[in-house]
Amino acid sequence: MVPARFHVEVVKDCIRFGKNVLTPSYVSNEMKELDGAAKEAGIIIMNEIGLDPGIDHMSAKKILDEIEAEGGEIFQFESFTGGLLAPESENNPWKYKFTWNPRNVVLAGQGGAAKFIHNKQYKYIPYTKLFRRTEFIDIDGYGRFEGYANRDSLKYRSIYGLENIDTIYRGTLRRVGFCRAWDVFVQLGCTDDSYVIEGSEHMTKREYINSFLRYNRHDSVELKLRHYLKIDEDDTLWEKLEWLGLFDSEPVNLGKDGTPAQMLQKILKDKWSLSDEDKDMIVMWHKFGYYLNGKKFGIESSMVHIGKDQVYTAMSDTVGYPVAICAEMILNGTIQSKGVQLPTHAEIYNPVLDKLSEYGIKFNEKKVNDPITAE
């Protein structure tokens, strides 16, 4: 329950006292350096055993290993995950509300270009273009989604043993239309967290948006924004912006020394918090392309899990269950591995995935036609 930056210090004490550790957080380089000490202490430090990272590793590695066991050669792997609203709760133009850390949503994609490899060519998407370079994904029974690239897909080549793969791409899922609307905030500068807005404690939502636009004593905020980003009056994107109340003359109520990103987060949190009747939904989708006996094959694997209510959410299920299942396996001796680990080995992912299916978290697989895409 402590912030990730303190995990290494906690783990050092666990090594000292011979206590096993499980965390759904990403494994850091500092954590990896404790591998030898953990093995010497006879403990396991299991990292990335949540949803994403976690279930994504296990479900993907299971299929990748099965393909390789058949003698297949994998040339394509794509993976997307999204925390969204259940279809019955998509009750606003964005079809979205916060189901996870709001700050992470506002700052998503920052910190460098998204990088991946496509048909043996390295590709890079700068933050300013990230939400306009999306892929469309259809999932049976749940309709169409769009995905934008995660920051670094290339590191998963070594994690999954795919160093020579032609295509590897990981991303985040939203409903179609979300990314184009979110790009408005990116282009305005609303997601910047590097400086403080003067007078933020007294600023209204309308003044906040106006602070990023050119001064013009004759034109309204709405007109200036439309001209700046070339948004037509009948564009459905405009409905999303108006629904957030961005042009209202009511205070943001954040307090002083607010950054643009913090102020945007406050505005969104007022509108994107789950109501009592809302349910959330986790969507995960993998695509695999491989050669077998000289022929090309493709597999799509998808998982959709809908929460019960605001307490027993799909997000809490998919992050919490893998940790609990893995903890039980360590306690009863099913897992014998020691040191710093990820759940990418069959002795871990097979029993965890089997148990998850008992809780309704399971994947559907289907064969697809030629998975090769254009350059």
C-alpha positions as CSV (number, residue, x, y, z in Angstrom):
1,M,0.0,0.0,0.0
2,V,3.1,2.3,0.0
3,P,4.1,4.3,-3.1
4,A,6.2,2.4,-5.6
5,R,9.3,4.5,-4.9
6,F,9.5,3.0,-1.4
7,H,9.1,-0.6,-2.5
8,V,12.8,-1.3,-2.7
9,E,13.3,-0.2,0.9
10,V,10.5,-2.4,2.1
11,V,11.9,-5.4,0.1
12,K,15.3,-4.9,1.6
13,D,13.7,-5.4,5.1
14,C,11.8,-8.5,3.8
15,I,15.1,-10.0,2.6
16,R,16.6,-9.3,6.0
17,F,13.7,-11.1,7.8
18,G,13.1,-13.8,5.1
19,K,9.6,-12.7,4.1
20,N,8.2,-13.2,0.6
21,V,6.9,-10.2,-1.3
22,L,4.2,-9.7,-3.9
23,T,3.4,-6.5,-5.7
24,P,1.4,-5.6,-8.9
25,S,3.8,-2.7,-9.5
26,Y,6.4,-2.6,-12.3
27,V,9.7,-4.2,-11.5
28,S,12.4,-1.5,-11.3
29,N,16.1,-1.8,-12.1
30,E,16.8,-1.3,-8.4
31,M,14.5,-4.2,-7.6
32,K,16.2,-6.4,-10.2
33,E,19.5,-5.8,-8.4
34,L,18.1,-7.5,-5.3
35,D,17.7,-10.9,-7.1
36,G,20.8,-12.4,-5.7
37,A,20.1,-11.3,-2.1
38,A,16.5,-12.6,-2.4
39,K,17.7,-16.0,-3.6
40,E,20.3,-16.2,-0.8
41,A,17.5,-15.4,1.7
42,G,15.3,-18.1,0.1
43,I,12.4,-15.8,-0.7
44,I,10.5,-14.8,-3.8
45,I,9.9,-11.2,-4.9
46,M,7.0,-11.5,-7.3
47,N,6.4,-8.3,-9.3
48,E,3.8,-7.2,-11.9
49,I,1.2,-9.7,-10.7
50,G,-1.9,-7.5,-11.2
51,L,-3.9,-6.6,-14.3
52,D,-1.5,-4.7,-16.6
53,P,1.1,-5.6,-15.7
54,G,0.1,-9.1,-14.6
55,I,-2.8,-10.7,-16.4
56,D,-1.5,-9.3,-19.7
57,H,1.8,-11.1,-19.1
58,M,0.2,-14.4,-18.1
59,S,-2.4,-14.6,-20.8
60,A,0.0,-13.6,-23.6
61,K,2.8,-15.8,-22.5
62,K,0.5,-18.8,-22.3
63,I,-0.4,-18.5,-26.0
64,L,3.1,-17.5,-27.0
65,D,4.5,-20.7,-25.3
66,E,1.8,-22.8,-26.9
67,I,2.6,-21.5,-30.4
68,E,6.3,-22.2,-29.9
69,A,5.6,-25.6,-28.5
70,E,3.8,-26.5,-31.8
71,G,6.9,-25.4,-33.7
72,G,5.4,-22.0,-34.7
73,E,7.5,-18.9,-35.3
74,I,6.0,-15.7,-33.9
75,F,6.3,-12.6,-36.0
76,Q,3.6,-10.3,-34.6
77,F,2.3,-9.5,-31.1
78,E,-0.1,-6.7,-30.2
79,S,-1.7,-6.2,-26.8
80,F,-4.2,-3.6,-25.5
81,T,-5.9,-3.1,-22.1
82,G,-8.4,-0.5,-21.0
83,G,-10.3,0.4,-17.8
84,L,-13.7,1.6,-19.1
85,L,-17.3,1.9,-18.3
86,A,-19.6,-1.1,-18.7
87,P,-21.9,-0.7,-21.7
88,E,-25.0,-0.1,-19.4
89,S,-23.1,2.8,-17.7
90,E,-21.8,4.6,-20.8
91,N,-24.1,7.5,-19.8
92,N,-22.0,10.5,-21.0
93,P,-20.6,11.6,-24.4
94,W,-17.1,10.4,-23.5
95,K,-18.3,7.0,-22.6
96,Y,-15.7,7.1,-19.9
97,K,-15.2,7.8,-16.2
98,F,-12.2,7.3,-13.8
99,T,-11.9,3.7,-12.7
100,W,-8.2,4.1,-11.7
101,N,-5.8,6.8,-10.6
102,P,-7.0,10.0,-12.2
103,R,-3.5,11.5,-12.2
104,N,-2.2,8.6,-14.3
105,V,-5.0,9.2,-16.8
106,V,-4.3,12.9,-17.2
107,L,-0.5,12.4,-17.6
108,A,-0.8,9.3,-19.8
109,G,1.7,9.1,-22.6
110,Q,4.1,11.8,-21.3
111,G,7.8,11.3,-20.7
112,G,9.0,10.6,-24.2
113,A,7.8,9.2,-27.5
114,A,5.9,6.0,-27.8
115,K,8.1,3.4,-29.5
116,F,7.4,0.1,-31.1
117,I,8.4,-2.0,-34.1
118,H,6.1,-2.7,-37.0
119,N,7.1,-5.1,-39.8
120,K,10.8,-4.8,-38.8
121,Q,10.6,-1.0,-38.8
122,Y,11.1,1.0,-35.7
123,K,8.3,3.5,-35.2
124,Y,8.0,6.5,-32.8
125,I,5.0,8.7,-31.9
126,P,5.7,11.9,-30.1
127,Y,3.3,12.9,-27.2
128,T,1.8,15.7,-29.3
129,K,0.6,13.1,-31.9
130,L,-0.1,10.2,-29.7
131,F,-3.9,10.5,-29.5
132,R,-4.3,11.0,-33.2
133,R,-2.4,7.8,-34.1
134,T,-4.9,5.1,-33.0
135,E,-5.9,1.6,-34.0
136,F,-9.5,0.3,-34.1
137,I,-10.3,-3.0,-32.4
138,D,-13.6,-4.9,-32.5
139,I,-14.5,-7.3,-29.8
140,D,-17.4,-9.7,-30.3
141,G,-20.4,-8.6,-28.2
142,Y,-18.9,-5.3,-27.0
143,G,-18.4,-3.3,-30.2
144,R,-15.5,-1.1,-31.4
145,F,-12.7,0.4,-29.4
146,E,-9.7,2.5,-30.2
147,G,-6.2,2.1,-28.8
148,Y,-3.3,4.5,-28.5
149,A,0.3,3.3,-28.1
150,N,1.9,2.8,-24.7
151,R,5.3,4.5,-24.1
152,D,7.7,1.6,-24.6
153,S,6.6,-1.6,-26.3
154,L,10.1,-2.6,-27.2
155,K,11.1,-3.7,-23.7
156,Y,8.6,-6.5,-23.9
157,R,10.7,-8.3,-26.5
158,S,13.1,-9.5,-23.8
159,I,10.3,-10.1,-21.2
160,Y,8.5,-12.4,-23.6
161,G,11.6,-13.8,-25.4
162,L,10.6,-12.2,-28.7
163,E,13.9,-10.4,-29.5
164,N,13.6,-11.0,-33.2
165,I,9.9,-10.4,-33.6
166,D,8.8,-8.3,-36.6
167,T,6.0,-6.4,-34.9
168,I,5.3,-5.7,-31.2
169,Y,2.9,-3.0,-30.1
170,R,1.2,-2.4,-26.8
171,G,-1.5,0.1,-26.1
172,T,-4.4,1.4,-24.0
173,L,-8.1,1.0,-25.0
174,R,-10.8,3.7,-25.0
175,R,-14.2,4.0,-26.8
176,V,-14.0,5.4,-30.3
177,G,-13.9,9.2,-30.2
178,F,-12.3,9.6,-26.8
179,C,-8.7,10.0,-28.2
180,R,-9.6,12.8,-30.6
181,A,-11.4,14.7,-27.9
182,W,-8.6,14.2,-25.4
183,D,-6.1,15.5,-28.0
184,V,-7.8,18.9,-27.5
185,F,-6.3,19.1,-24.0
186,V,-2.9,17.9,-25.2
187,Q,-2.8,20.6,-27.9
188,L,-4.0,23.3,-25.6
189,G,-1.4,22.4,-22.9
190,C,-3.9,21.4,-20.3
191,T,-2.0,18.2,-19.4
192,D,1.3,20.0,-18.6
193,D,2.4,19.4,-15.0
194,S,5.6,21.4,-15.1
195,Y,4.5,24.9,-14.0
196,V,2.0,26.6,-11.7
197,I,-0.9,28.7,-13.0
198,E,-1.0,32.1,-11.4
199,G,-4.2,32.8,-9.5
200,S,-5.4,29.2,-9.9
201,E,-7.3,29.4,-6.5
202,H,-9.7,31.9,-7.9
203,M,-9.9,30.7,-11.5
204,T,-13.2,29.6,-13.1
205,K,-13.4,26.7,-15.6
206,R,-14.0,29.2,-18.4
207,E,-10.9,31.3,-17.4
208,Y,-8.8,28.2,-17.2
209,I,-9.6,27.3,-20.8
210,N,-9.2,30.9,-21.9
211,S,-5.7,31.1,-20.3
212,F,-4.4,28.8,-23.1
213,L,-6.0,30.8,-25.9
214,R,-4.9,34.0,-27.7
215,Y,-6.2,37.3,-26.4
216,N,-9.0,38.7,-28.5
217,R,-11.4,41.3,-26.9
218,H,-14.1,40.5,-29.4
219,D,-14.3,36.7,-29.7
220,S,-15.7,34.4,-27.1
221,V,-13.8,31.6,-25.5
222,E,-15.8,29.1,-27.5
223,L,-15.1,30.8,-30.8
224,K,-11.4,31.1,-30.1
225,L,-11.1,27.5,-29.2
226,R,-13.0,26.4,-32.4
227,H,-10.7,28.6,-34.6
228,Y,-7.5,27.4,-32.9
229,L,-8.2,23.7,-33.2
230,K,-10.4,23.9,-36.3
231,I,-13.5,22.4,-34.7
232,D,-16.7,22.7,-36.7
233,E,-19.8,23.9,-34.9
234,D,-21.6,20.6,-35.6
235,D,-18.7,18.4,-34.6
236,T,-19.7,15.7,-32.0
237,L,-16.4,16.5,-30.3
238,W,-17.8,19.8,-29.1
239,E,-20.6,18.0,-27.2
240,K,-17.9,16.2,-25.1
241,L,-16.2,19.5,-24.2
242,E,-19.5,21.2,-23.3
243,W,-20.6,18.3,-21.2
244,L,-17.5,18.7,-19.0
245,G,-18.6,22.3,-18.2
246,L,-15.4,23.8,-19.5
247,F,-17.1,27.0,-20.5
248,D,-19.0,27.5,-17.3
249,S,-18.2,30.5,-15.0
250,E,-18.0,28.4,-11.9
251,P,-14.7,28.1,-9.9
252,V,-12.5,25.1,-10.4
253,N,-12.0,25.0,-6.6
254,L,-8.6,23.5,-6.6
255,G,-6.6,25.9,-4.4
256,K,-3.5,27.9,-5.1
257,D,-0.4,26.7,-6.9
258,G,-2.3,24.4,-9.3
259,T,-0.6,23.1,-12.4
260,P,-2.5,22.9,-15.7
261,A,-2.7,19.1,-15.3
262,Q,-3.9,19.4,-11.7
263,M,-6.6,21.8,-12.6
264,L,-7.8,19.6,-15.5
265,Q,-7.8,16.6,-13.2
266,K,-10.1,18.5,-10.7
267,I,-12.5,19.5,-13.5
268,L,-12.6,15.9,-14.8
269,K,-12.9,14.3,-11.4
270,D,-16.1,16.4,-10.8
271,K,-17.6,14.9,-13.9
272,W,-15.9,11.5,-14.3
273,S,-16.4,10.0,-10.8
274,L,-18.4,6.8,-10.7
275,S,-22.0,7.3,-9.5
276,D,-23.7,4.8,-7.3
277,E,-25.3,2.9,-10.2
278,D,-22.2,2.8,-12.4
279,K,-20.3,-0.3,-13.2
280,D,-16.8,-0.5,-14.7
281,M,-15.3,-2.8,-17.3
282,I,-11.9,-4.2,-18.0
283,V,-11.1,-5.0,-21.6
284,M,-7.9,-6.8,-22.7
285,W,-7.1,-7.9,-26.3
286,H,-4.1,-9.7,-27.8
287,K,-3.3,-10.5,-31.4
288,F,-0.7,-13.0,-32.4
289,G,0.7,-13.7,-35.9
290,Y,2.9,-16.8,-36.5
291,Y,4.3,-19.1,-39.2
292,L,3.7,-22.9,-38.9
293,N,4.7,-25.4,-41.6
294,G,5.3,-22.6,-44.0
295,K,1.8,-21.0,-43.6
296,K,0.7,-17.8,-41.8
297,F,-1.8,-18.0,-38.9
298,G,-3.3,-15.5,-36.5
299,I,-5.0,-15.7,-33.1
300,E,-7.0,-13.0,-31.3
301,S,-7.6,-13.4,-27.6
302,S,-9.9,-11.1,-25.6
303,M,-11.1,-10.8,-22.0
304,V,-14.0,-8.6,-20.8
305,H,-14.8,-8.4,-17.1
306,I,-17.6,-6.2,-15.7
307,G,-17.7,-5.1,-12.1
308,K,-20.6,-5.7,-9.7
309,D,-20.7,-2.2,-8.2
310,Q,-18.4,0.6,-6.9
311,V,-16.9,-1.6,-4.2
312,Y,-16.4,-4.8,-6.1
313,T,-15.2,-3.2,-9.3
314,A,-13.7,-5.0,-12.4
315,M,-10.5,-3.0,-11.7
316,S,-10.2,-4.2,-8.1
317,D,-11.0,-7.8,-9.2
318,T,-8.4,-7.9,-12.0
319,V,-5.7,-6.2,-9.9
320,G,-6.5,-8.0,-6.6
321,Y,-7.3,-11.6,-7.5
322,P,-3.9,-12.4,-9.2
323,V,-2.0,-11.1,-6.1
324,A,-4.2,-13.2,-3.7
325,I,-4.1,-16.3,-5.9
326,C,-0.3,-16.1,-6.2
327,A,0.1,-15.5,-2.5
328,E,-1.9,-18.6,-1.8
329,M,0.3,-20.6,-4.2
330,I,3.4,-19.4,-2.5
331,L,2.0,-20.3,0.9
332,N,1.0,-23.8,-0.1
333,G,4.3,-24.5,-1.9
334,T,2.9,-24.6,-5.5
335,I,5.4,-21.9,-6.5
336,Q,9.0,-22.9,-5.7
337,S,10.9,-20.1,-7.6
338,K,13.1,-17.7,-5.6
339,G,14.5,-14.3,-6.3
340,V,13.0,-11.4,-8.3
341,Q,10.4,-12.9,-10.6
342,L,7.7,-12.0,-13.1
343,P,4.6,-14.2,-13.7
344,T,5.9,-15.3,-17.2
345,H,6.6,-19.0,-16.4
346,A,4.1,-21.8,-16.8
347,E,4.3,-22.9,-13.2
348,I,2.9,-19.5,-12.3
349,Y,0.6,-18.4,-15.1
350,N,-1.2,-21.7,-15.7
351,P,-2.6,-22.2,-12.1
352,V,-3.3,-18.4,-11.8
353,L,-5.2,-18.2,-15.1
354,D,-7.1,-21.4,-14.2
355,K,-8.2,-19.9,-10.8
356,L,-9.0,-16.5,-12.4
357,S,-11.4,-18.3,-14.8
358,E,-13.4,-19.6,-11.7
359,Y,-14.0,-15.9,-10.9
360,G,-15.2,-15.1,-14.4
361,I,-12.0,-13.6,-15.6
362,K,-11.3,-15.7,-18.7
363,F,-10.1,-15.3,-22.3
364,N,-11.9,-16.1,-25.6
365,E,-9.7,-17.1,-28.5
366,K,-10.4,-17.2,-32.2
367,K,-8.5,-17.8,-35.4
368,V,-8.1,-14.8,-37.7
369,N,-7.1,-14.4,-41.3
370,D,-3.8,-13.1,-42.6
371,P,-2.5,-10.9,-39.7
372,I,0.1,-9.0,-41.7
373,T,-0.7,-5.3,-41.9
374,A,0.6,-2.6,-44.2
375,E,3.8,-0.5,-43.6
